[in-house]
Amino acid sequence: MTNRPTHDQVIRLLADRVRAARADLTLSQEALAERAGLHRNEISNLERAVNNGGREANPRLSTVVSLAAALDVPLSDLLT
């Protein structure tokens, strides 16, 4: 039996990885949002692991794929 990470753990890992990759590229949230075709608030919310209602973030797969492309990292780097 494998110990699978919880949803909260995966979201927090994703948030940390996006923030770190953005910092490595010295991009602002706004610049990353523009590259990814997203709104800056989406980047801010994701990096804080919350949604607009203040609840835990639950980003769409298409959002995560766009972020990986904008950060020039493999999708797996954001999730593992």
C-alpha positions in Angstrom: 0.0 0.0 0.0 1.4 3.4 -1.0 1.2 6.5 1.1 -0.4 9.0 -1.3 -0.1 12.7 -0.5 -3.3 14.5 0.4 -4.9 17.1 -1.8 -3.7 19.8 0.6 -0.1 18.5 0.4 -0.2 18.4 -3.4 -1.6 21.9 -3.7 1.0 23.3 -1.2 3.8 21.6 -3.1 2.5 23.0 -6.4 2.3 26.5 -4.8 5.9 26.2 -3.5 7.2 25.0 -6.8 5.5 27.7 -8.9 6.8 30.4 -6.5 10.3 29.0 -6.6 10.4 28.7 -10.4 9.0 32.2 -10.8 11.7 33.5 -8.4 14.4 31.7 -10.3 13.3 33.5 -13.4 13.0 36.8 -11.5 9.5 37.2 -12.8 6.7 39.1 -11.0 3.4 37.5 -10.6 2.1 39.8 -13.2 4.8 38.8 -15.7 4.2 35.1 -15.1 0.5 35.6 -15.5 1.0 37.4 -18.8 3.3 34.6 -20.1 0.8 31.9 -19.0 -2.3 33.7 -20.3 -3.7 34.0 -16.8 -4.8 36.8 -14.4 -2.3 37.9 -11.8 -4.9 37.0 -9.1 -4.7 33.4 -10.2 -1.0 33.4 -9.7 -1.3 35.0 -6.3 -4.1 32.7 -5.2 -2.2 29.6 -6.4 1.0 30.6 -4.6 -1.0 31.1 -1.4 -2.8 27.8 -2.0 -6.3 29.5 -1.8 -9.0 30.3 -4.3 -11.0 33.6 -4.5 -13.3 32.5 -1.7 -10.4 31.9 0.6 -10.8 28.1 0.4 -8.1 25.7 -0.6 -7.0 26.1 -4.2 -8.1 23.6 -6.8 -6.5 24.7 -10.1 -7.5 23.2 -13.4 -5.0 21.0 -15.2 -4.9 23.4 -18.1 -3.8 26.1 -15.6 -1.0 24.0 -14.3 0.1 23.0 -17.9 0.1 26.7 -18.9 2.2 27.6 -15.9 4.7 24.8 -16.6 5.1 26.1 -20.2 5.4 29.7 -19.0 8.1 28.8 -16.5 9.8 26.5 -19.0 9.8 23.5 -16.7 8.4 20.0 -17.2 4.9 19.6 -15.8 6.2 16.9 -13.5 8.6 19.4 -11.9 5.6 21.3 -10.5 3.9 18.2 -9.1 6.7 16.0 -7.7 
